[in-house]
Amino acid sequence: MHTMVNKSTYKLVLAIVAVYFVAVAIFAVLYYNLPPQCDVQIKTPMDAYFFSVETMFTIGFGTNDIFFGNCWDVVFILTFQVR
């Protein structure tokens, strides 16, 4: 019942970091596979990873078109990532 409470701090922090890393990686794959007309300017997997980190931690978006070329795919993914 109190599984996380009974864990050592080291294991707890490691688990939290792992969950964030996996979540960022999943969304990076989604961003990388967006159609070109979405104008997100993601050309490499590293671009997708940085975009996902920027979104997850609300740093800002590295794109010139804040409407993403009227592409609903980006809006849909962004909505789920920031929740």
Secondary structure, DSSP 8 states (H G I E B T S, - for coil): --TTTTS-HHHHHHHHHHHHHHHHHHHHHHHHTS-GGG-----SHHHHHHHHHHHHTT-----S-TTGGG-HHHHHHHHHHH-
